[in-house]
């Protein structure tokens, strides 16, 4: 299963609060391992070394905002996302259900039914 | 770049082998509070995978079945790993523990810097250096390879997306902007047409947008004390400028804080020279 990264967009209100809080709640309850960060923009501006750790080591699914923005935020931090194996799910436009389906996917369904 | 190459403190909520599960409400509340305080949180579950820790502080919290050392010996000196058992603690006490061990994070304060800065889409950028020429606040710079880059994110004026408005390729993003394509949304043909019109408006004004905007600001300040007739051309220019200011979406406070005309002119000359030097260097490398 791909690693999961969740961005809380803590420094602005551009991601609907209800969506991000519901996504976080369901991730926390899912029993699945994940990384959550307060704000990818802030990390990118600081070239936080954790950006490299988040972008490396195989495939990753990122619940954040627009894929083009997330891709270039990582690039700006010298931590480019892998061309294949990185999927960004947009919490600015998707519902919490769709975000969770996209992020947890089949792996989550197996876990639930197990 | 802001600050130093140092990771924000990271807290791992450990529920893997050798531990009891953390109570659901505690786990949920703790995760939310830690994120809102600016920490990174890794939720470690059996069989799952999180990003490796290679630098900074990693505080591992859990309800461990066996006693853990307070501090583990890491493979490198770059990462400090601490363990604490939270079985007997409530959420406020855990938060106090985290802050005492990891320190507080630099949360934005009213009037302080928030993560507002341009992000370049190098899939679209043609390295034309218009953003470098345009920005008066030294946000942009040129790499040793002659490539445009964002060098001083914290010089950027919060909520001002003006440089993205003059980019002819719609290659400058502000991820926290309210609407597309500046926020990173996909670019459609209508966006491209609109952006090209804005560049045309700037050309109509002779390319010196800042002087024009400053003129407008000064005129607005004095218009009540010095009412006078203006000829049609000037009125037309004013209408153009209003439109330009609206289209560039320069916040009034940024407009009001523009440097003096002399400073603007000096900075514009410097910025244009840096852009010309970079373009010249790139041309020389091509030939």
Contacts between the chains, C-beta under 8 A, distances in Angstrom:
chain1	res1	chain2	res2	distance
A	1	B	48	7.6
A	1	B	49	7.7
A	3	B	49	5.2
A	3	B	50	6.6
A	3	B	51	6.7
A	5	B	51	7.6
A	8	B	35	4.1
A	8	B	36	7.2
A	9	B	176	7.9
A	10	B	35	6.0
A	10	B	36	5.7
A	10	B	38	6.6
A	11	B	108	5.6
A	11	B	114	5.0
A	11	B	115	5.2
A	11	B	176	7.7
A	12	B	114	6.7
A	12	B	115	7.5
A	12	B	176	4.4
A	14	B	175	7.8
A	14	B	176	5.2
A	14	B	177	7.8
A	14	B	178	7.0
A	14	B	183	7.3
A	21	B	32	7.3
A	24	B	31	6.6
A	24	B	32	6.5
A	24	B	35	7.6
A	25	B	28	6.1
A	27	B	43	7.4
A	28	B	24	7.8
A	28	B	27	5.6
A	28	B	28	4.9
A	28	B	31	5.4
A	28	B	43	6.7
A	29	B	24	6.5
A	29	B	28	7.3
A	31	B	45	5.7
A	32	B	43	7.9
A	32	B	45	6.1
A	32	B	48	5.7
A	33	B	42	7.6
A	33	B	43	5.9
A	33	B	44	5.6
A	33	B	45	4.4
A	33	B	47	7.7
A	33	B	48	2.3
A	33	B	49	5.9
A	33	B	50	5.3
A	34	B	42	7.6
A	34	B	43	5.3
A	34	B	48	7.5
A	34	B	50	6.9
A	35	B	40	6.9
A	35	B	41	7.4
A	35	B	42	5.0
A	35	B	43	7.8
A	35	B	50	5.0
A	35	B	51	5.1
A	36	B	31	6.5
A	36	B	35	5.7
A	36	B	40	6.9
A	36	B	41	4.5
A	36	B	42	7.5
A	36	B	43	7.1
A	37	B	8	8.0
A	37	B	35	7.6
A	37	B	40	4.8
A	37	B	41	7.9
A	38	B	8	7.3
A	38	B	35	5.0
A	38	B	36	7.4
A	38	B	37	7.7
A	38	B	38	4.6
A	38	B	39	6.6
A	38	B	40	6.8
A	38	B	105	7.5
A	39	B	38	7.6
A	39	B	115	6.0
A	41	B	115	3.7
A	41	B	116	8.0
A	41	B	117	7.7
A	41	B	175	5.5
A	41	B	176	6.3
A	42	B	38	7.8
A	42	B	115	4.2
A	43	B	8	7.0
A	44	B	115	7.8
A	44	B	119	7.3
A	45	B	1	7.2
A	45	B	2	4.8
A	45	B	115	5.4
A	45	B	117	5.7
A	45	B	153	4.4
A	45	B	154	7.4
A	46	B	1	7.0
A	46	B	2	4.9
A	46	B	3	5.2
A	46	B	4	7.9
A	46	B	5	7.9
A	46	B	6	7.8
A	46	B	8	7.8
A	47	B	1	5.4
A	47	B	5	5.7
A	48	B	5	7.8
A	48	B	6	7.6
A	48	B	7	5.5
A	48	B	8	6.1
A	49	B	5	6.1
A	49	B	6	7.6
A	49	B	7	5.1
A	49	B	54	6.8
A	49	B	55	4.7
A	49	B	56	7.2
A	50	B	7	4.8
A	50	B	8	7.0
A	50	B	10	6.9
A	50	B	40	6.2
A	50	B	51	6.8
A	50	B	55	7.6
A	50	B	56	7.3
A	52	B	54	8.0
A	53	B	51	4.0
A	53	B	52	5.5
A	53	B	53	7.1
A	53	B	54	5.9
A	54	B	51	4.9
A	56	B	51	7.9
A	57	B	49	7.7
A	57	B	51	7.0
A	57	B	52	6.6
A	65	B	175	6.0
A	65	B	183	7.3
A	65	B	184	6.6
A	66	B	175	7.1
A	66	B	180	7.6
A	66	B	183	5.9
A	66	B	184	3.3
A	66	B	185	5.4
A	67	B	184	7.4
A	68	B	121	6.3
A	68	B	173	6.9
A	68	B	184	4.3
A	68	B	185	7.4
A	68	B	186	7.1
A	69	B	119	6.6
A	69	B	173	5.4
A	69	B	175	3.9
A	69	B	183	6.5
A	69	B	184	2.8
A	70	B	175	7.8
A	70	B	184	7.4
A	72	B	119	4.8
A	72	B	120	6.5
A	72	B	121	5.3
A	72	B	122	7.1
A	72	B	173	6.3
A	72	B	184	7.6
A	73	B	119	5.8
A	73	B	175	6.4
A	75	B	122	6.8
A	76	B	119	5.6
A	76	B	120	7.2
A	76	B	150	6.6
A	92	B	183	7.6
